[in-house]
Amino acid sequence: MTQTTAGQTDLDVVILGGGMAGLSLACAIAQDECSHQDLKETSRRSPQRTLVIEPRSVYRQDKTWCYWQQDPTPFDEAITHRWQRWTVSHGGQTQLCSSAQTPYVRVDSGQFYRIAQQILSASRSVTLSLGEQAESLEADSRGVFVNSTAGDLRAGLAIDTRPTPIPEGVLLQHFMGWEIQTDHDVFDPTTVTLMDFAPASKDIHFYYVLPFDRRRALVETTHFSMTRLDEETYTRELKNYLKARYGLDHWRISRTEQGVIPMPRQAPNLKRRAHQRIIPMGLHADTTKPSTGYCYPHAQDQARRQAQALSSGASGAAASARSDLGRWFDAVFIGFLEQYPEQAGATFLRLFQQVPSDVLIRFLTDKARFGDYLRVMLALPKITFIKQALRHVSGA
Ligand SMILES: Cc1cc2nc3c(=O)[nH]c(=O)nc-3n(C[C@H](O)[C@H](O)[C@H](O)COP(=O)(O)OP(=O)(O)OC[C@H]3O[C@@H](n4cnc5c(N)ncnc54)[C@H](O)[C@@H]3O)c2cc1C
């Protein structure tokens, strides 16, 4: 960082928000700097002077991030559990799926923040500034200007991961979960309940169970709808489910988590961002895959590619989280969920029954090959999806 006489700090990159997406990118930039140190003097580019602005002054474990792990990340030490089996249930049927090569993993956010801070404290070019927040962000053709509690900052590029309000009329994935402890053996620690659809629900509603051991699990009630529910409703749903599925009347809650993830049909598109010098990333940008709500694995890929773009000198280039084809499939699938919520449970069950696990995982994680798309399409209700596909012909 360079301090000017006017008290302004000059940077290459400013990252607004040191949450999951901001820290993932900051660490990718820091690690890129290390790999460049290994190169010969002549081919070395100067490191990206980067500042991360984060309002929190201390990180605590606040979430659980799960995903199918295909590639290693710098945060793999924060993975506490790996499962190779998962189920989807609807209408009295349960499909058990498994993958030996692509486990479903759980990242402890507290460990993630610790590792990220360790990587950044060893970096010469990336600084994490805690307890500070951005108050305004403006851009011109030469760069960005941030007014922050840490002072005035000038940078070539801003990565903006701050949360933004979700517009009306967007499908939401909203959920509440309890990490519970029971006094006798209840859970099967080998198998995740990915989606256990609630019978006779007004919207798309399912339960999700991550079993940590026989007596400890995260149990979540999840809805896809445009209206959030109050805490009392989520609580009632969780109590009824724990009784109906596991016969439980008593448990101890060690942690509660709640969230709202936008599932927009017209997902944010980095190619059409408002300003070239401001790249939105994270939950409210294109990083989240809107048809699944997963964000963590896409943030890891995007961070790696964005750091590479920065170090190769393409400073204004934005690494989109997914291809146009992936965006189009998401739009078609979300259009289907919005229009035919009553078919969602049966459709998800059919997908998990008919598509081999590794193919479906590649599809759900934006790594689908051409043949994977065909296999997924064959398992979907064809007429309905063709109608949706035609509605979204120009939606990519
Ligand atoms: C409870 C929960 C569980 C989830 N589980 C999963 C999961 O299992 N798998 C998955 O893939 N995804 C999951 N997600 C979705 C997603 O991975 C997380 O929301 C993730 O934290 C998003 O990262 P982010 O950086 O966009 O947002 P955050 O991690 O929330 O970071 C945004 C940061 O911006 C900071 N900020 C706010 N205002 C300012 C300001 N003015 N200036 C500077 N900084 C500011 C905030 O303090 C925060 O640190 C989950 C989400 C929630 C809420």
The ligand as a Tripos MOL2 file, in Angstrom:
@<TRIPOS>MOLECULE
LIG
   53    58     1     0     0
SMALL
NO_CHARGES

@<TRIPOS>ATOM
      1 C1        -26.4580  -19.9780    7.3510 C.3       1 LIG1
      2 C2        -25.8920  -20.1530    5.9620 C.ar      1 LIG1
      3 C3        -25.4540  -21.4060    5.5470 C.ar      1 LIG1
      4 C4        -24.9270  -21.5640    4.2530 C.ar      1 LIG1
      5 N1        -24.5020  -22.7990    3.8570 N.ar      1 LIG1
      6 C5        -23.9360  -22.9550    2.6510 C.ar      1 LIG1
      7 C6        -23.4360  -24.2250    2.2440 C.ar      1 LIG1
      8 O1        -23.5950  -25.2260    2.9530 O.2       1 LIG1
      9 N2        -22.8120  -24.3390    1.0310 N.ar      1 LIG1
     10 C7        -22.6580  -23.2560    0.2080 C.ar      1 LIG1
     11 O2        -22.0710  -23.3910   -0.8660 O.2       1 LIG1
     12 N3        -23.1620  -22.0440    0.5460 N.ar      1 LIG1
     13 C8        -23.7870  -21.8690    1.7420 C.ar      1 LIG1
     14 N4        -24.2630  -20.6300    2.1100 N.ar      1 LIG1
     15 C9        -24.2050  -19.5360    1.1310 C.3       1 LIG1
     16 C10       -22.8490  -18.7930    1.1060 C.3       1 LIG1
     17 O3        -21.7940  -19.7100    0.9390 O.3       1 LIG1
     18 C11       -22.6050  -17.9580    2.3670 C.3       1 LIG1
     19 O4        -23.6260  -17.0310    2.5720 O.3       1 LIG1
     20 C12       -21.2720  -17.1950    2.2630 C.3       1 LIG1
     21 O5        -20.9690  -16.6620    3.5070 O.3       1 LIG1
     22 C13       -21.3210  -16.0960    1.2190 C.3       1 LIG1
     23 O6        -20.0910  -15.4470    1.1890 O.3       1 LIG1
     24 P1        -19.9970  -13.8760    0.9620 P.3       1 LIG1
     25 O7        -18.5820  -13.4990    1.0850 O.co2     1 LIG1
     26 O8        -20.7680  -13.4830   -0.2350 O.co2     1 LIG1
     27 O9        -20.8330  -13.2540    2.1780 O.3       1 LIG1
     28 P2        -20.3390  -13.1050    3.6610 P.3       1 LIG1
     29 O10       -19.5410  -14.2750    4.0560 O.co2     1 LIG1
     30 O11       -21.5660  -12.7800    4.4550 O.co2     1 LIG1
     31 O12       -19.3730  -11.8390    3.5810 O.3       1 LIG1
     32 C14       -19.8120  -10.5420    3.2890 C.3       1 LIG1
     33 C15       -18.9710   -9.6210    4.1420 C.3       1 LIG1
     34 O13       -19.2650   -8.2610    3.8340 O.3       1 LIG1
     35 C16       -19.0300   -7.5470    5.0310 C.3       1 LIG1
     36 N5        -19.6130   -6.2060    4.9360 N.ar      1 LIG1
     37 C17       -20.8830   -5.8140    5.1690 C.ar      1 LIG1
     38 N6        -20.9960   -4.4830    5.0050 N.ar      1 LIG1
     39 C18       -19.7780   -4.0240    4.6640 C.ar      1 LIG1
     40 C19       -19.2420   -2.7240    4.3840 C.ar      1 LIG1
     41 N7        -19.9850   -1.6350    4.4020 N.pl3     1 LIG1
     42 N8        -17.9160   -2.6280    4.0690 N.ar      1 LIG1
     43 C20       -17.1370   -3.7130    4.0090 C.ar      1 LIG1
     44 N9        -17.5990   -4.9580    4.2870 N.ar      1 LIG1
     45 C21       -18.8930   -5.1100    4.6070 C.ar      1 LIG1
     46 C22       -19.6630   -8.4290    6.0870 C.3       1 LIG1
     47 O14       -19.2080   -8.1240    7.3990 O.3       1 LIG1
     48 C23       -19.2380   -9.8190    5.6300 C.3       1 LIG1
     49 O15       -18.0790  -10.2720    6.2660 O.3       1 LIG1
     50 C24       -24.8300  -20.4540    3.3650 C.ar      1 LIG1
     51 C25       -25.3270  -19.2220    3.7940 C.ar      1 LIG1
     52 C26       -25.8480  -19.0690    5.0670 C.ar      1 LIG1
     53 C27       -26.3710  -17.6950    5.4740 C.3       1 LIG1
@<TRIPOS>BOND
     1     1     2 1
     2     2     3 ar
     3     2    52 ar
     4     3     4 ar
     5     4     5 ar
     6     4    50 ar
     7     5     6 ar
     8     6     7 ar
     9     6    13 1
    10     7     8 2
    11     7     9 ar
    12     9    10 ar
    13    10    11 2
    14    10    12 ar
    15    12    13 ar
    16    13    14 ar
    17    14    15 1
    18    14    50 ar
    19    15    16 1
    20    16    17 1
    21    16    18 1
    22    18    19 1
    23    18    20 1
    24    20    21 1
    25    20    22 1
    26    22    23 1
    27    23    24 1
    28    24    25 2
    29    24    26 1
    30    24    27 1
    31    27    28 1
    32    28    29 2
    33    28    30 1
    34    28    31 1
    35    31    32 1
    36    32    33 1
    37    33    34 1
    38    33    48 1
    39    34    35 1
    40    35    36 1
    41    35    46 1
    42    36    37 ar
    43    36    45 ar
    44    37    38 ar
    45    38    39 ar
    46    39    40 ar
    47    39    45 ar
    48    40    41 1
    49    40    42 ar
    50    42    43 ar
    51    43    44 ar
    52    44    45 ar
    53    46    47 1
    54    46    48 1
    55    48    49 1
    56    50    51 ar
    57    51    52 ar
    58    52    53 1
@<TRIPOS>SUBSTRUCTURE
     1 LIG1         1 GROUP 0 **** ****
